[in-house]
Amino acid sequence: MTWSKRPIEHIDGNTALLSVVFTWDLPQAYSRAVWLREMGYRVRAGGPAVKLMPDYLADVAECNGMAVDALPWHNPAATFTSRGCIRRCGFCAIPKIEGDLVELDDWPVRPIICDNNLLACSRAHFDNVVDRLKLLEGIDFNQGLDARLLTKHHAERLAELDCIARLAWDDMTYERPFRRAYEMLRHAGFPADRVFVYVLIGYNDTPEDALYRLSEIWKTGSFPDPMRYQPLDALHKNSFVGEHWTERELRRYTRYWSRLFWFSVRFKIPFEEYVG
């Protein structure tokens, strides 16, 4: 199942519900809300983007949340077993929209796990999640696993599943915990091509240290996944350019490193020769 690439619209009687994940989709949601109101619908809006910028749609929709779980509208294979996070990363919206970590007593058993920090949950909760997922195939811990919290127990239990493991190496200060977690997963039985690594670029880094992180991950045999930084109030995707970057370099990095199979494996083009 793939994720929806736009705001989700759902009609329930005379009420139109809009669910907006990304702030740069708010202008499109605004236009839809105007049209739906003109059609006579009561318009209600929710989702992460609305929580981050509730005033944006305030004059065309009710923005006090929706009493429905909109996640299946975006991807019917996705689920949460916990909400919130123990971290307060400056680039992340979760502290603002979900707050502290809360374990859910029950949840739909689906293969795409969207927890923001599953490894911060209790051991009992984590083990229960693994046990309930065992009958499924193609499990994806979509938001990544916190490398600073990964233990041998976590790695061995995750290896019992048919799953992809995702880590993150967001800046240079996390090199040691990232490498430790990576080796733990490999030792537990994860092949390199079943470990993916999110790499935040364009935040408080430079092109040089971004290249180091991306290259070091690629040397392990795993695929780095470059994630271009987006401000939490961005109304246009990829409009922010950090002080050490240029727009051209950001595009060059994201295009090459997100298409490694083609550029590096298939056509044998090293990054240094890729002009973008």
N, C-alpha and C positions, 0 to 999 in steps of 0.2 A: 504494500500500500504506500502511495506517495502522499506527501503533504500538499495541502492546498496552497497556492501561491498568491492568494488574494483574500480580502475580507470575506467572511462567510455570512450569508444572508439566509434567514429561516423565517418562514411565515407561519404563525400560529393564530388562526382566526383573524381578528382585526389588528393583531400586533405583529410588527416586523422586528425581528431580532438581528442585530448586527454584532458579530464577534471579530475583533480586530487585534491581531497579534503584534504587528510591527507599526511603529509610529509613522513611518513613511507611507503607510497605507491609509492614514487618516484622511488625507485629501480625497481619495477615492471614496472612502466611507461617508464623508460629508456629502458628496454629490449624490450618493445612493440614498442617504437619509432624507435629503431634500426631495428627491423624486418620490420616495415612499410616502412621505407626508402629503405630497400633492395628490397621491393616489388614495388618500384617506386612511392610511394606517397610523396607528400609534407606534412610534419607533423607540425601541430600547437598545442601548449599546453597551457592550462589555468587552472584556479581554484585556490582555496586558497593556496594549497601547492606550486604551481608554483610562486605565488606572494610572498610567504615567502622565497623561495629559488630559484630564477630565474636562477641562474648559473648552477643548477644541470642538467638541460636538455638542456642547451644552445648549446651544440655541436651536438645534435641529433634532435632538434626541434626548431621552432620559438616560442619564449616565450613572445611575446609582446601582449598577450591577444587574445581572440576570440570574434568576433562580433556576438555571438549567446548567447542565454540564455540556459546554460547547466543544470540548476536546474531540469527541467522535466526529463532529462536523468537519474538523480540520484533517483528521486522520483516524478512521475507525479502528486501526490496529494499535492505537496509542493509549497509554494509561499512566496514572500516577499512583504510587504506593505511599508517598509522603509529599508534603509541600513545605516550601521555605528552605532556609539554609542557615548554617552556623557562621558562614563567612560574610564579610562586608566588602567585597571587591568593588573598587571604584568604577569599573567598567560595566558592572552587572546590574540588571534591573531587579533581580529577585528580592533583595532586601526591601525595596520600595513597594513591590506589588504583592509579595507573599509573606514577608516578615520571617519570624523565627521558625525553626524546624518543627514540624508536627507529623507524627506517624499516623497514617490512616488505618482505622480498625479493619476496614474491608475495602476492596477495590476490584474493578473488573480485571480478570486475568487476560492480558493481551501482550503481544510480543515486543512492542516498542515501549520501553520504560523511560518516562520523561522526568523522573525525580531529579531535582537540582543537586542533591547531595545524598545519595542513598547510603554511602559508607559512613555518614555521620549518624545514621540511625542505630538503634540498639542492635546487639548481636541477634537477639531473638527475632526482631523484625526482619533483619537481613536474611536470616536463615529461612524464615517463613516465606519471604519473597522467592528465594531460590527454589524451595520445595514446590511452591505453587506453579512455577514456570517450567518445571521439568518436562511436562507433557507437550510443550510447545517447541517449534523449530524457528530458526531465524530470529532469535532474540537480539535486540539492539538496545544497549544502555545509552540512549540517544544523547543525553546531556553530558555524558562523560562521568568518569569516576575520579574522585579526589585523590590524586597520587600521594598526598601527604597523610592520608588516612588508611590507605590500602595495607592490609596485613596478609600474612601467609594464609590465614583462615579464609579471608575474602577470596584470595586468588584461587585456592584449591576448590572452594565451593562454586565459584563462577565457572571453573573448568568443567564442572559437571553438566553444564548447560550447552546447548547448541547456540552459541552467541558470539557477537562481536563485542570486544571490549574497547572502550574509548577512554583515553587519558587526555590531559591538557598540559602544555608547557607554555604558560602565558608570558613569562618573562625570565630573564637570566638567573634570578635568585632562586628559582625552583628547579635548577638543573639536578641537584643531588636527589631530592625526593622523586623527581620524575624518573631518573635512571633506576633508582631503587625499585619503584613500583613496576616499571617496565620489565626489569629482570625477574621480578617476582611472578608476573603473569607468564612470562616465557617459561620459567622453571616449572610452573604449575601445568604446563602443557599447551598454552596458547601459541600457535604458529605466528610468525611475524605478520603474515597477511591477514590475521584476524585481530590485530591490534592497530587501531587508528589513533592519531594524536592531533588534537586541535592546537593550532599555533596562532595566538593572537598577534596581529601585526598592526602597526600604525597607532599604537596607544602611547606608552611612555618608552618606546624602544627606538632603535635606529635600524636602518637597512642592514647594517653589518651584523648586529646581534640577531636580527630576524633570520638572516641567511645562515648563521651558525646553527640556530635551533632547527630550521628546516633541513639543513644538510645533515646534521647529526642524526636526526630521526630517519632520514632516507638511508643512511649508512647501515642502520640496524636491519633494514629489509622491510620496515613498516612504512606506511604512507602518512606523511604529514598532511594536515588539512588546514590551509591558511584561512584565518578568520579576520577579515578587515574590521577594525574597530568602528563602531557606530555610536555616536552620542545618544544618550537616552531620550533626547527630545528631537532627534533628526526627522525632518519632514521630507527629506530627499535622501535616498540610500546612496552611500558611497560619496557623499559630498564633503566629508571631513577629511582634512589633510593635516597630519601632525607636523610639529615644527621641524623634525628631522627628515621629513619625507617630501616627495613631490607626487603629484597625481600620476605622472607617468610611471614612477617607480612602484607605487602601490598597485597599479594595474598590471605592471610587468610581473611583480611577485605573485599576485593572486592568480593570474592567468597561467603562468608556468607551473607553479607548485600544485595547483588544483587539477592539472592535466598531465601529471607525471608519466602515466602509462604511455601517452602519445609522444610527448616531447623527449623523455629520457629513455624509456624502454623501447618504444617502437622506432623512433627516428634518430635516437642517439644524439640528441642535441643537448649539450651541457648548458646549465643556466647562464654561464658567463657569455655564451654565444647567442643567447636568446634576446632579441631586441624588442619584442613585444608588439 
